[in-house]
Amino acid sequence: MTEQTEFILPSVIESVDMAAAKAESFARAIGLADDAIYAIDLAVRESVANAVKHGNKFDKDKDVEVTFADTGSGLEITVRDYGTGFSIEDIPDPTDRENLLKTNGRGILFMRSFMDEVDWDNPDGGGLMVKMVKNR
Amino acid sequence: MADINITERQAGDVTILDLDGKVTIGEGSVALRSTIRRVLGEGKTKLLLNLGRVGYIDSSGIGELVSSFTAVNKEGGTLKLLNLTEKIQDLLAITKLLTVFDVYEDEGEALSSFN
């Protein structure tokens, strides 16, 4: 049976901690190992921070929607904002020498490094949705 | 409870900042930024960040380390890192920032390197 939960968060920085706490709790409940939980925690923090800051731009009239699902083979996470979206190809590689001393732009690198699958989509109704999978 | 506590020690002309807690988006990153600005304002430009008790850092925290490094360099100073946890080491490797920061595991060795 697939276990699933979804919740809505306001576009405030405090939502990052809230989403991470819920992710950890869900991941522990479905029996994931500590290493996987650390990876999930980090990826959820980065994705929700992106949704709040770059997606919804702290607009309190725009929500961040988060889902967690136990797929049996792992944990699937979606994080959706209602911003104007972006093209993932336009994000500069933070590991390029000319970008090393930039103070931001590393969140997507962490999401990709720590999760097994990361995909972005522009869903109906606007905004951006990232789907991430961590295998058991 | 605060996300992070930062304690300042002096060893000769080197200022050691012992960080204890999380350096994440929000309070943790802001606390680090404020402390760096304050010590630079006091004319202290040889800084050693002890990260041994930092249990968690995210991309915002990594960005704050970079920002601190740049701010200290602009003042003609030097910022080095001490006691990276395995997780922080991993994140600095992924971001290729191990090529930027001078990193030490031993405090005495780190202090000697400033002279």
gemmi code that builds the backbone of each chain (N, CA, C; Angstrom):
import gemmi

chains = {
    "A": [
        ("MET", (0.844, -1.186, 0.000), (0.000, 0.000, 0.000), (0.889, 1.250, 0.000)),
        ("THR", (0.541, 2.220, -0.820), (1.332, 3.450, -0.865), (0.857, 4.419, 0.209)),
        ("GLU", (1.796, 4.825, 1.046), (1.469, 5.813, 2.064), (1.831, 7.181, 1.507)),
        ("GLN", (0.948, 8.138, 1.698), (1.191, 9.456, 1.125), (0.704, 10.541, 2.072)),
        ("THR", (1.400, 11.667, 2.060), (0.930, 12.809, 2.835), (1.194, 14.079, 2.039)),
        ("GLU", (0.362, 15.055, 2.220), (0.584, 16.336, 1.556), (0.215, 17.461, 2.506)),
        ("PHE", (0.896, 18.569, 2.330), (0.610, 19.718, 3.181), (0.986, 20.999, 2.461)),
        ("ILE", (0.449, 22.088, 2.977), (0.649, 23.405, 2.359), (1.372, 24.311, 3.351)),
        ("LEU", (2.372, 25.009, 2.850), (3.174, 25.872, 3.719), (3.137, 27.306, 3.198)),
        ("PRO", (3.253, 28.281, 4.102), (3.328, 29.671, 3.662), (4.726, 29.990, 3.108)),
        ("SER", (4.803, 31.071, 2.363), (6.081, 31.447, 1.734), (6.937, 32.257, 2.712)),
        ("VAL", (7.358, 31.570, 3.755), (8.243, 32.186, 4.755), (9.410, 31.231, 5.010)),
        ("ILE", (10.533, 31.789, 5.483), (11.737, 30.977, 5.701), (11.478, 29.848, 6.699)),
        ("GLU", (10.610, 30.117, 7.678), (10.319, 29.092, 8.695), (9.743, 27.820, 8.070)),
        ("SER", (9.178, 27.922, 6.881), (8.621, 26.734, 6.211), (9.712, 25.719, 5.861)),
        ("VAL", (10.945, 26.196, 5.719), (12.054, 25.287, 5.386), (12.258, 24.280, 6.523)),
        ("ASP", (12.355, 24.789, 7.751), (12.510, 23.905, 8.919), (11.292, 22.998, 9.085)),
        ("MET", (10.124, 23.568, 8.851), (8.889, 22.791, 9.034), (8.834, 21.612, 8.048)),
        ("ALA", (9.146, 21.892, 6.791), (9.117, 20.835, 5.776), (10.182, 19.775, 6.071)),
        ("ALA", (11.356, 20.219, 6.509), (12.436, 19.267, 6.807), (12.049, 18.353, 7.966)),
        ("ALA", (11.413, 18.925, 8.976), (10.985, 18.115, 10.131), (9.948, 17.084, 9.707)),
        ("LYS", (9.014, 17.483, 8.873), (7.980, 16.550, 8.392), (8.604, 15.463, 7.519)),
        ("ALA", (9.588, 15.854, 6.702), (10.259, 14.877, 5.836), (10.995, 13.838, 6.666)),
        ("GLU", (11.694, 14.303, 7.695), (12.433, 13.370, 8.545), (11.480, 12.402, 9.235)),
        ("SER", (10.402, 12.934, 9.728), (9.420, 12.102, 10.425), (8.827, 11.046, 9.473)),
        ("PHE", (8.478, 11.474, 8.257), (7.905, 10.545, 7.275), (8.926, 9.478, 6.884)),
        ("ALA", (10.159, 9.925, 6.632), (11.203, 8.983, 6.191), (11.506, 7.952, 7.280)),
        ("ARG", (11.508, 8.398, 8.538), (11.741, 7.443, 9.641), (10.582, 6.459, 9.749)),
        ("ALA", (9.371, 6.972, 9.569), (8.191, 6.114, 9.714), (8.161, 5.007, 8.659)),
        ("ILE", (8.734, 5.273, 7.489), (8.724, 4.229, 6.458), (10.041, 3.440, 6.462)),
        ("GLY", (10.857, 3.668, 7.459), (12.007, 2.803, 7.695), (13.251, 3.099, 6.887)),
        ("LEU", (13.410, 4.351, 6.423), (14.636, 4.677, 5.681), (15.827, 4.816, 6.630)),
        ("ALA", (17.007, 4.566, 6.099), (18.238, 4.604, 6.901), (18.665, 6.064, 7.142)),
        ("ASP", (19.537, 6.241, 8.131), (19.973, 7.587, 8.516), (20.622, 8.348, 7.352)),
        ("ASP", (21.435, 7.661, 6.559), (22.088, 8.336, 5.429), (21.054, 8.891, 4.450)),
        ("ALA", (20.034, 8.083, 4.181), (18.968, 8.510, 3.256), (18.180, 9.662, 3.864)),
        ("ILE", (17.968, 9.605, 5.164), (17.205, 10.672, 5.835), (17.973, 11.995, 5.776)),
        ("TYR", (19.293, 11.929, 5.954), (20.108, 13.154, 5.830), (19.974, 13.733, 4.414)),
        ("ALA", (20.056, 12.870, 3.413), (19.956, 13.322, 2.018), (18.593, 13.958, 1.754)),
        ("ILE", (17.557, 13.307, 2.257), (16.188, 13.806, 2.056), (16.007, 15.149, 2.766)),
        ("ASP", (16.487, 15.227, 3.987), (16.390, 16.459, 4.765), (17.021, 17.629, 3.998)),
        ("LEU", (18.233, 17.388, 3.485), (18.942, 18.448, 2.763), (18.192, 18.838, 1.489)),
        ("ALA", (17.737, 17.829, 0.728), (17.053, 18.110, -0.539), (15.733, 18.834, -0.308)),
        ("VAL", (15.019, 18.460, 0.758), (13.753, 19.136, 1.055), (14.026, 20.580, 1.462)),
        ("ARG", (15.057, 20.785, 2.291), (15.409, 22.158, 2.682), (15.713, 23.017, 1.455)),
        ("GLU", (16.533, 22.472, 0.555), (16.940, 23.264, -0.612), (15.749, 23.544, -1.529)),
        ("SER", (14.900, 22.543, -1.733), (13.778, 22.724, -2.665), (12.728, 23.674, -2.090)),
        ("VAL", (12.453, 23.567, -0.796), (11.465, 24.472, -0.191), (12.030, 25.897, -0.118)),
        ("ALA", (13.321, 26.008, 0.186), (13.950, 27.342, 0.194), (13.849, 27.977, -1.194)),
        ("ASN", (14.107, 27.188, -2.231), (13.982, 27.714, -3.593), (12.550, 28.150, -3.893)),
        ("ALA", (11.585, 27.336, -3.451), (10.172, 27.652, -3.715), (9.764, 28.948, -3.020)),
        ("VAL", (10.211, 29.109, -1.782), (9.855, 30.301, -0.997), (10.546, 31.548, -1.558)),
        ("LYS", (11.871, 31.422, -1.809), (12.666, 32.591, -2.202), (12.517, 32.917, -3.679)),
        ("HIS", (12.886, 31.938, -4.512), (12.978, 32.227, -5.947), (11.654, 32.001, -6.677)),
        ("GLY", (10.840, 31.065, -6.179), (9.553, 30.791, -6.817), (8.519, 31.819, -6.404)),
        ("ASN", (8.072, 31.698, -5.164), (7.008, 32.594, -4.680), (7.516, 33.960, -4.243)),
        ("LYS", (8.813, 34.116, -4.177), (9.431, 35.404, -3.799), (8.801, 35.969, -2.512)),
        ("PHE", (8.634, 35.101, -1.538), (8.108, 35.468, -0.214), (6.698, 36.062, -0.271)),
        ("ASP", (5.973, 35.840, -1.372), (4.594, 36.344, -1.499), (3.677, 35.504, -0.607)),
        ("LYS", (3.114, 36.135, 0.410), (2.303, 35.377, 1.374), (0.969, 34.930, 0.780)),
        ("ASP", (0.630, 35.445, -0.392), (-0.591, 34.975, -1.057), (-0.329, 33.720, -1.879)),
        ("LYS", (0.933, 33.303, -1.946), (1.278, 32.103, -2.714), (1.774, 31.013, -1.770)),
        ("ASP", (1.233, 29.814, -1.929), (1.593, 28.695, -1.062), (2.715, 27.858, -1.663)),
        ("VAL", (3.298, 27.052, -0.810), (4.212, 25.997, -1.247), (3.532, 24.664, -0.910)),
        ("GLU", (3.361, 23.823, -1.917), (2.681, 22.540, -1.711), (3.722, 21.424, -1.719)),
        ("VAL", (3.648, 20.582, -0.714), (4.639, 19.515, -0.562), (3.922, 18.177, -0.432)),
        ("THR", (4.422, 17.167, -1.115), (3.885, 15.806, -0.928), (5.045, 14.849, -0.670)),
        ("PHE", (4.780, 13.841, 0.163), (5.701, 12.727, 0.378), (4.920, 11.449, 0.079)),
        ("ALA", (5.544, 10.528, -0.652), (4.878, 9.253, -0.920), (5.870, 8.117, -0.786)),
        ("ASP", (5.453, 7.092, -0.071), (6.249, 5.862, 0.020), (5.884, 5.008, -1.181)),
        ("THR", (6.814, 4.867, -2.110), (6.524, 4.120, -3.335), (6.859, 2.638, -3.191)),
        ("GLY", (7.304, 2.267, -2.040), (7.732, 0.881, -1.849), (9.220, 0.749, -2.089)),
        ("SER", (9.673, 1.264, -3.236), (11.109, 1.212, -3.522), (11.850, 2.418, -2.951)),
        ("GLY", (11.104, 3.384, -2.436), (11.751, 4.566, -1.873), (10.750, 5.647, -1.532)),
        ("LEU", (11.261, 6.852, -1.427), (10.428, 8.009, -1.072), (10.405, 8.982, -2.240)),
        ("GLU", (9.181, 9.362, -2.640), (9.030, 10.362, -3.693), (8.509, 11.648, -3.059)),
        ("ILE", (9.167, 12.748, -3.410), (8.827, 14.054, -2.835), (8.492, 15.015, -3.970)),
        ("THR", (7.422, 15.786, -3.812), (7.216, 16.900, -4.735), (7.114, 18.189, -3.936)),
        ("VAL", (7.653, 19.251, -4.516), (7.567, 20.594, -3.926), (7.138, 21.533, -5.047)),
        ("ARG", (6.012, 22.204, -4.828), (5.492, 23.074, -5.875), (5.331, 24.502, -5.380)),
        ("ASP", (5.738, 25.440, -6.243), (5.480, 26.841, -5.922), (4.561, 27.424, -6.979)),
        ("TYR", (4.226, 28.710, -6.822), (3.345, 29.374, -7.781), (4.027, 30.618, -8.363)),
        ("GLY", (5.318, 30.510, -8.559), (6.071, 31.611, -9.159), (6.020, 31.548, -10.673)),
        ("THR", (6.954, 32.222, -11.307), (6.951, 32.297, -12.766), (7.760, 31.170, -13.400)),
        ("GLY", (8.368, 30.329, -12.567), (9.123, 29.207, -13.106), (10.469, 29.624, -13.654)),
        ("PHE", (11.259, 28.646, -14.022), (12.556, 28.949, -14.622), (13.012, 27.737, -15.430)),
        ("SER", (13.996, 27.969, -16.263), (14.555, 26.872, -17.047), (15.808, 26.378, -16.332)),
        ("ILE", (15.803, 25.111, -16.034), (16.910, 24.554, -15.263), (18.238, 24.723, -16.003)),
        ("GLU", (18.163, 24.759, -17.332), (19.393, 24.916, -18.128), (20.011, 26.300, -17.952)),
        ("ASP", (19.198, 27.250, -17.476), (19.710, 28.619, -17.307), (20.482, 28.815, -16.002)),
        ("ILE", (20.437, 27.803, -15.126), (21.124, 27.942, -13.840), (22.614, 27.690, -14.057)),
        ("PRO", (23.472, 28.644, -13.725), (24.908, 28.443, -13.938), (25.466, 27.317, -13.060)),
        ("ASP", (26.454, 26.633, -13.590), (27.088, 25.549, -12.835), (27.938, 26.179, -11.721)),
        ("PRO", (27.572, 25.945, -10.443), (28.316, 26.601, -9.359), (29.738, 26.079, -9.197)),
        ("THR", (30.052, 24.962, -9.864), (31.410, 24.416, -9.737), (32.344, 24.944, -10.827)),
        ("ASP", (31.800, 25.735, -11.767), (32.689, 26.381, -12.733), (33.573, 27.381, -11.996)),
        ("ARG", (34.817, 27.463, -12.427), (35.785, 28.300, -11.707), (35.274, 29.726, -11.492)),
        ("GLU", (34.604, 30.288, -12.523), (34.162, 31.690, -12.390), (32.987, 31.847, -11.421)),
        ("ASN", (32.372, 30.710, -11.035), (31.220, 30.804, -10.119), (31.549, 30.359, -8.689)),
        ("LEU", (32.779, 29.937, -8.456), (33.105, 29.338, -7.157), (32.876, 30.287, -5.991)),
        ("LEU", (33.086, 31.582, -6.220), (32.959, 32.521, -5.105), (31.596, 33.219, -5.059)),
        ("LYS", (30.655, 32.684, -5.835), (29.290, 33.212, -5.720), (28.676, 32.709, -4.422)),
        ("THR", (27.811, 33.533, -3.845), (27.288, 33.169, -2.525), (26.018, 32.326, -2.612)),
        ("ASN", (25.474, 32.140, -3.810), (24.285, 31.288, -3.902), (24.351, 30.455, -5.183)),
        ("GLY", (23.322, 29.645, -5.395), (23.247, 28.843, -6.621), (23.707, 27.405, -6.449)),
        ("ARG", (23.825, 26.935, -5.189), (24.313, 25.566, -4.977), (23.211, 24.591, -4.569)),
        ("GLY", (22.006, 25.103, -4.338), (20.930, 24.246, -3.848), (20.574, 23.129, -4.824)),
        ("ILE", (20.475, 23.458, -6.092), (20.107, 22.447, -7.091), (21.212, 21.391, -7.221)),
        ("LEU", (22.446, 21.830, -7.106), (23.565, 20.872, -7.123), (23.422, 19.876, -5.965)),
        ("PHE", (23.064, 20.369, -4.787), (22.894, 19.473, -3.633), (21.715, 18.519, -3.851)),
        ("MET", (20.628, 19.039, -4.391), (19.463, 18.173, -4.652), (19.849, 17.053, -5.607)),
        ("ARG", (20.556, 17.405, -6.651), (20.953, 16.391, -7.639), (21.991, 15.420, -7.076)),
        ("SER", (22.846, 15.929, -6.202), (23.918, 15.084, -5.667), (23.395, 14.070, -4.655)),
        ("PHE", (22.372, 14.454, -3.900), (21.945, 13.610, -2.784), (20.703, 12.785, -3.075)),
        ("MET", (19.978, 13.105, -4.148), (18.787, 12.324, -4.469), (19.059, 11.465, -5.699)),
        ("ASP", (18.280, 10.387, -5.856), (18.505, 9.483, -6.995), (17.865, 9.998, -8.276)),
        ("GLU", (16.776, 10.724, -8.137), (16.129, 11.335, -9.311), (15.672, 12.730, -8.934)),
        ("VAL", (15.875, 13.690, -9.847), (15.350, 15.053, -9.653), (14.865, 15.554, -11.006)),
        ("ASP", (13.596, 15.926, -11.061), (13.023, 16.444, -12.311), (12.168, 17.664, -12.020)),
        ("TRP", (12.148, 18.585, -12.986), (11.329, 19.789, -12.838), (10.220, 19.773, -13.876)),
        ("ASP", (9.087, 20.354, -13.510), (7.942, 20.381, -14.407), (7.201, 21.703, -14.205)),
        ("ASN", (6.559, 22.170, -15.272), (5.690, 23.346, -15.163), (4.248, 22.856, -15.188)),
        ("PRO", (3.635, 22.654, -14.041), (2.299, 22.057, -14.007), (1.212, 23.041, -14.453)),
        ("ASP", (0.018, 22.466, -14.797), (-1.136, 23.311, -15.120), (-1.437, 24.193, -13.919)),
        ("GLY", (-1.775, 25.439, -14.176), (-2.070, 26.345, -13.069), (-0.883, 27.210, -12.701)),
        ("GLY", (0.251, 26.966, -13.358), (1.418, 27.828, -13.161), (2.367, 27.327, -12.108)),
        ("GLY", (3.468, 28.038, -11.999), (4.467, 27.675, -10.996), (5.419, 26.603, -11.485)),
        ("LEU", (6.156, 26.094, -10.542), (7.185, 25.097, -10.838), (7.062, 23.966, -9.822)),
        ("MET", (7.224, 22.749, -10.302), (7.187, 21.619, -9.377), (8.440, 20.776, -9.575)),
        ("VAL", (9.110, 20.501, -8.466), (10.253, 19.604, -8.526), (9.826, 18.276, -7.907)),
        ("LYS", (10.188, 17.196, -8.595), (9.925, 15.859, -8.076), (11.255, 15.185, -7.820)),
        ("MET", (11.402, 14.651, -6.613), (12.669, 14.015, -6.221), (12.389, 12.630, -5.666)),
        ("VAL", (13.272, 11.705, -5.975), (13.116, 10.337, -5.481), (14.411, 9.915, -4.768)),
        ("LYS", (14.229, 9.315, -3.588), (15.347, 8.673, -2.893), (15.033, 7.192, -2.765)),
        ("ASN", (15.872, 6.362, -3.373), (15.638, 4.923, -3.303), (16.063, 4.374, -1.947)),
        ("ARG", (15.487, 3.246, -1.589), (15.836, 2.601, -0.316), (17.258, 2.079, -0.382)),
    ],
    "B": [
        ("MET", (15.550, 28.236, 21.430), (17.016, 28.115, 21.412), (17.562, 28.529, 20.047)),
        ("ALA", (18.698, 29.266, 20.099), (19.284, 29.731, 18.842), (19.779, 28.556, 18.004)),
        ("ASP", (19.749, 28.733, 16.668), (20.255, 27.694, 15.774), (21.748, 27.478, 15.972)),
        ("ILE", (22.438, 28.575, 16.312), (23.896, 28.489, 16.401), (24.433, 29.398, 17.502)),
        ("ASN", (25.478, 28.920, 18.159), (26.224, 29.755, 19.090), (27.629, 29.937, 18.529)),
        ("ILE", (28.109, 31.154, 18.553), (29.451, 31.427, 18.052), (30.267, 32.034, 19.189)),
        ("THR", (31.355, 31.354, 19.559), (32.210, 31.810, 20.647), (33.536, 32.274, 20.057)),
        ("GLU", (34.022, 33.404, 20.566), (35.266, 33.979, 20.031), (36.410, 33.753, 21.006)),
        ("ARG", (37.523, 33.304, 20.472), (38.755, 33.155, 21.268), (39.871, 33.846, 20.506)),
        ("GLN", (40.902, 34.254, 21.260), (42.049, 34.900, 20.621), (43.303, 34.068, 20.853)),
        ("ALA", (44.060, 33.781, 19.820), (45.337, 33.071, 19.959), (46.377, 33.907, 19.233)),
        ("GLY", (47.061, 34.774, 20.010), (47.961, 35.732, 19.366), (47.128, 36.693, 18.537)),
        ("ASP", (47.518, 36.850, 17.265), (46.735, 37.763, 16.421), (45.674, 37.020, 15.598)),
        ("VAL", (45.483, 35.744, 15.896), (44.455, 34.976, 15.178), (43.179, 34.906, 16.022)),
        ("THR", (42.061, 35.212, 15.410), (40.762, 35.121, 16.079), (40.109, 33.799, 15.685)),
        ("ILE", (39.821, 33.003, 16.713), (39.179, 31.711, 16.454), (37.700, 31.839, 16.784)),
        ("LEU", (36.867, 31.455, 15.834), (35.425, 31.454, 16.070), (34.963, 30.005, 16.135)),
        ("ASP", (34.493, 29.594, 17.320), (33.972, 28.234, 17.494), (32.470, 28.260, 17.228)),
        ("LEU", (32.064, 27.566, 16.182), (30.649, 27.529, 15.817), (30.026, 26.246, 16.373)),
        ("ASP", (28.869, 26.382, 16.979), (28.196, 25.232, 17.584), (26.716, 25.286, 17.203)),
        ("GLY", (26.297, 24.388, 16.323), (24.884, 24.376, 15.928), (24.720, 24.204, 14.430)),
        ("LYS", (23.701, 24.861, 13.888), (23.383, 24.729, 12.462), (23.677, 26.033, 11.729)),
        ("VAL", (24.300, 25.917, 10.549), (24.478, 27.098, 9.699), (23.566, 26.903, 8.498)),
        ("THR", (22.331, 27.327, 8.665), (21.329, 27.112, 7.617), (20.636, 28.416, 7.294)),
        ("ILE", (19.805, 28.363, 6.270), (19.093, 29.563, 5.830), (18.366, 30.182, 7.019)),
        ("GLY", (18.449, 31.495, 7.131), (17.803, 32.166, 8.250), (18.794, 32.483, 9.354)),
        ("GLU", (18.443, 32.120, 10.560), (19.162, 32.571, 11.742), (20.647, 32.177, 11.748)),
        ("GLY", (20.940, 30.930, 11.388), (22.318, 30.448, 11.438), (23.236, 31.222, 10.511)),
        ("SER", (22.776, 31.439, 9.283), (23.600, 32.176, 8.321), (23.764, 33.632, 8.728)),
        ("VAL", (22.675, 34.213, 9.226), (22.711, 35.627, 9.631), (23.674, 35.821, 10.801)),
        ("ALA", (23.662, 34.882, 11.744), (24.547, 34.989, 12.914), (26.010, 34.948, 12.490)),
        ("LEU", (26.332, 34.080, 11.544), (27.714, 34.001, 11.068), (28.111, 35.313, 10.379)),
        ("ARG", (27.218, 35.821, 9.533), (27.512, 37.063, 8.811), (27.753, 38.210, 9.787)),
        ("SER", (26.886, 38.320, 10.780), (27.000, 39.411, 11.757), (28.320, 39.319, 12.517)),
        ("THR", (28.685, 38.107, 12.900), (29.923, 37.935, 13.674), (31.141, 38.302, 12.838)),
        ("ILE", (31.161, 37.850, 11.592), (32.296, 38.161, 10.718), (32.419, 39.676, 10.533)),
        ("ARG", (31.291, 40.331, 10.303), (31.331, 41.790, 10.111), (31.844, 42.482, 11.366)),
        ("ARG", (31.383, 41.986, 12.519), (31.793, 42.621, 13.778), (33.302, 42.491, 13.998)),
        ("VAL", (33.836, 41.272, 13.830), (35.268, 41.102, 14.113), (36.114, 41.855, 13.080)),
        ("LEU", (35.645, 41.886, 11.832), (36.381, 42.681, 10.834), (36.366, 44.159, 11.229)),
        ("GLY", (35.231, 44.601, 11.733), (35.094, 45.993, 12.179), (36.037, 46.311, 13.327)),
        ("GLU", (36.395, 45.283, 14.091), (37.332, 45.466, 15.212), (38.786, 45.344, 14.748)),
        ("GLY", (38.972, 45.206, 13.443), (40.330, 45.145, 12.895), (40.956, 43.767, 12.945)),
        ("LYS", (40.174, 42.747, 13.273), (40.707, 41.388, 13.333), (40.542, 40.757, 11.942)),
        ("THR", (41.678, 40.445, 11.327), (41.600, 39.977, 9.942), (42.233, 38.601, 9.722)),
        ("LYS", (42.730, 37.988, 10.805), (43.204, 36.606, 10.698), (42.180, 35.738, 11.426)),
        ("LEU", (41.350, 35.060, 10.657), (40.217, 34.353, 11.242), (40.296, 32.852, 10.967)),
        ("LEU", (40.001, 32.091, 12.029), (39.952, 30.636, 11.916), (38.566, 30.184, 12.369)),
        ("LEU", (37.808, 29.594, 11.439), (36.460, 29.124, 11.772), (36.525, 27.658, 12.157)),
        ("ASN", (36.185, 27.383, 13.416), (36.165, 26.000, 13.891), (34.761, 25.424, 13.680)),
        ("LEU", (34.640, 24.505, 12.714), (33.327, 23.964, 12.338), (33.069, 22.593, 12.954)),
        ("GLY", (33.915, 22.196, 13.916), (33.819, 20.840, 14.466), (32.499, 20.518, 15.127)),
        ("ARG", (31.786, 21.543, 15.597), (30.503, 21.303, 16.261), (29.327, 21.833, 15.440)),
        ("VAL", (29.573, 21.976, 14.142), (28.463, 22.341, 13.252), (27.817, 21.040, 12.762)),
        ("GLY", (26.644, 20.767, 13.275), (25.986, 19.506, 12.958), (25.306, 19.510, 11.612)),
        ("TYR", (25.062, 20.694, 11.077), (24.296, 20.754, 9.832), (24.598, 22.050, 9.108)),
        ("ILE", (24.722, 21.951, 7.790), (24.914, 23.153, 6.975), (24.194, 22.921, 5.650)),
        ("ASP", (23.575, 23.960, 5.122), (22.896, 23.839, 3.832), (23.571, 24.764, 2.812)),
        ("SER", (22.967, 24.914, 1.646), (23.619, 25.717, 0.606), (23.718, 27.181, 1.026)),
        ("SER", (22.762, 27.632, 1.826), (22.829, 29.009, 2.320), (24.024, 29.174, 3.263)),
        ("GLY", (24.237, 28.171, 4.112), (25.382, 28.203, 5.025), (26.700, 28.134, 4.275)),
        ("ILE", (26.743, 27.296, 3.242), (27.962, 27.228, 2.418), (28.203, 28.590, 1.752)),
        ("GLY", (27.117, 29.197, 1.273), (27.236, 30.522, 0.668), (27.753, 31.546, 1.660)),
        ("GLU", (27.360, 31.392, 2.910), (27.811, 32.328, 3.938), (29.305, 32.141, 4.221)),
        ("LEU", (29.782, 30.890, 4.162), (31.234, 30.663, 4.311), (31.994, 31.359, 3.184)),
        ("VAL", (31.452, 31.257, 1.971), (32.093, 31.907, 0.818), (32.072, 33.424, 0.990)),
        ("SER", (30.923, 33.926, 1.424), (30.784, 35.366, 1.636), (31.783, 35.858, 2.698)),
        ("SER", (31.939, 35.061, 3.758), (32.890, 35.414, 4.823), (34.309, 35.437, 4.269)),
        ("PHE", (34.641, 34.417, 3.498), (35.971, 34.306, 2.885), (36.267, 35.556, 2.044)),
        ("THR", (35.286, 35.949, 1.238), (35.467, 37.103, 0.351), (35.588, 38.397, 1.160)),
        ("ALA", (34.752, 38.528, 2.190), (34.776, 39.753, 3.013), (36.127, 39.909, 3.708)),
        ("VAL", (36.660, 38.809, 4.223), (37.951, 38.864, 4.919), (39.071, 39.192, 3.930)),
        ("ASN", (39.020, 38.566, 2.747), (40.030, 38.856, 1.720), (40.037, 40.333, 1.333)),
        ("LYS", (38.836, 40.907, 1.238), (38.725, 42.318, 0.849), (39.394, 43.234, 1.871)),
        ("GLU", (39.450, 42.776, 3.116), (40.101, 43.561, 4.170), (41.590, 43.232, 4.266)),
        ("GLY", (42.067, 42.442, 3.311), (43.487, 42.074, 3.316), (43.807, 40.978, 4.306)),
        ("GLY", (42.784, 40.301, 4.791), (42.989, 39.261, 5.788), (42.911, 37.855, 5.222)),
        ("THR", (42.850, 36.903, 6.149), (42.821, 35.491, 5.760), (41.797, 34.762, 6.613)),
        ("LEU", (40.979, 33.947, 5.967), (40.021, 33.108, 6.690), (40.309, 31.653, 6.354)),
        ("LYS", (40.481, 30.844, 7.409), (40.756, 29.418, 7.219), (39.731, 28.609, 7.998)),
        ("LEU", (39.616, 27.339, 7.632), (38.631, 26.454, 8.257), (39.322, 25.366, 9.067)),
        ("LEU", (38.696, 25.033, 10.195), (39.247, 24.026, 11.095), (38.175, 22.981, 11.409)),
        ("ASN", (38.602, 21.721, 11.496), (37.748, 20.622, 11.973), (36.457, 20.460, 11.167)),
        ("LEU", (36.603, 20.205, 9.883), (35.403, 19.945, 9.075), (34.805, 18.604, 9.472)),
        ("THR", (33.495, 18.559, 9.642), (32.844, 17.260, 9.821), (32.824, 16.559, 8.463)),
        ("GLU", (32.519, 15.273, 8.505), (32.482, 14.507, 7.250), (31.444, 15.096, 6.280)),
        ("LYS", (30.311, 15.508, 6.845), (29.248, 16.049, 5.979), (29.672, 17.368, 5.332)),
        ("ILE", (30.295, 18.222, 6.120), (30.730, 19.507, 5.551), (31.827, 19.276, 4.518)),
        ("GLN", (32.724, 18.336, 4.840), (33.786, 17.990, 3.881), (33.161, 17.536, 2.553)),
        ("ASP", (32.138, 16.701, 2.639), (31.448, 16.218, 1.435), (30.870, 17.383, 0.629)),
        ("LEU", (30.209, 18.293, 1.338), (29.557, 19.406, 0.642), (30.587, 20.332, -0.011)),
        ("LEU", (31.705, 20.541, 0.683), (32.753, 21.393, 0.091), (33.426, 20.698, -1.090)),
        ("ALA", (33.466, 19.354, -1.041), (34.029, 18.619, -2.178), (33.089, 18.704, -3.382)),
        ("ILE", (31.805, 18.493, -3.139), (30.807, 18.545, -4.224), (30.829, 19.904, -4.912)),
        ("THR", (30.976, 20.950, -4.115), (30.941, 22.312, -4.661), (32.309, 22.787, -5.157)),
        ("LYS", (33.315, 21.924, -5.011), (34.704, 22.238, -5.393), (35.296, 23.378, -4.552)),
        ("LEU", (34.696, 23.641, -3.396), (35.210, 24.717, -2.546), (36.404, 24.276, -1.708)),
        ("LEU", (36.695, 22.972, -1.714), (37.929, 22.541, -1.042), (39.152, 23.101, -1.763)),
        ("THR", (38.944, 23.513, -3.017), (40.051, 24.126, -3.765), (40.218, 25.605, -3.395)),
        ("VAL", (39.224, 26.148, -2.709), (39.238, 27.568, -2.348), (39.720, 27.768, -0.907)),
        ("PHE", (39.165, 26.956, 0.004), (39.454, 27.136, 1.428), (40.714, 26.397, 1.845)),
        ("ASP", (41.416, 27.030, 2.780), (42.554, 26.399, 3.439), (41.973, 25.681, 4.668)),
        ("VAL", (42.127, 24.354, 4.712), (41.430, 23.542, 5.713), (42.431, 22.804, 6.592)),
        ("TYR", (42.160, 22.793, 7.916), (43.058, 22.116, 8.868), (42.265, 21.208, 9.806)),
        ("GLU", (42.952, 20.152, 10.264), (42.341, 19.257, 11.259), (42.923, 19.499, 12.645)),
        ("ASP", (44.045, 20.211, 12.701), (44.716, 20.430, 13.978), (44.822, 21.940, 14.230)),
        ("GLU", (44.360, 22.356, 15.384), (44.310, 23.790, 15.671), (45.702, 24.414, 15.703)),
        ("GLY", (46.657, 23.709, 16.308), (48.019, 24.243, 16.385), (48.616, 24.444, 15.002)),
        ("GLU", (48.394, 23.465, 14.163), (48.903, 23.565, 12.786), (48.235, 24.729, 12.050)),
        ("ALA", (46.935, 24.857, 12.279), (46.201, 25.955, 11.634), (46.752, 27.300, 12.084)),
        ("LEU", (46.989, 27.445, 13.394), (47.486, 28.722, 13.922), (48.868, 29.041, 13.358)),
        ("SER", (49.729, 28.007, 13.287), (51.082, 28.222, 12.746), (51.042, 28.690, 11.297)),
        ("SER", (50.028, 28.225, 10.566), (49.970, 28.530, 9.128), (49.721, 30.011, 8.860)),
        ("PHE", (49.250, 30.732, 9.881), (48.983, 32.162, 9.668), (50.271, 32.983, 9.674)),
        ("ASN", (51.357, 32.388, 10.180), (52.585, 33.173, 10.315), (53.602, 32.834, 9.248)),
    ],
}
model = gemmi.Model(1)
for chain_id, residues in chains.items():
    chain = gemmi.Chain(chain_id)
    for i, (resn, *xyz) in enumerate(residues, 1):
        res = gemmi.Residue()
        res.name, res.seqid = resn, gemmi.SeqId(i, " ")
        for name, pos in zip(("N", "CA", "C"), xyz):
            atom = gemmi.Atom()
            atom.name, atom.element = name, gemmi.Element(name[0])
            atom.pos, atom.b_iso = gemmi.Position(*pos), 0.0
            res.add_atom(atom)
        chain.add_residue(res)
    model.add_chain(chain)
structure = gemmi.Structure()
structure.add_model(model)
structure.setup_entities()
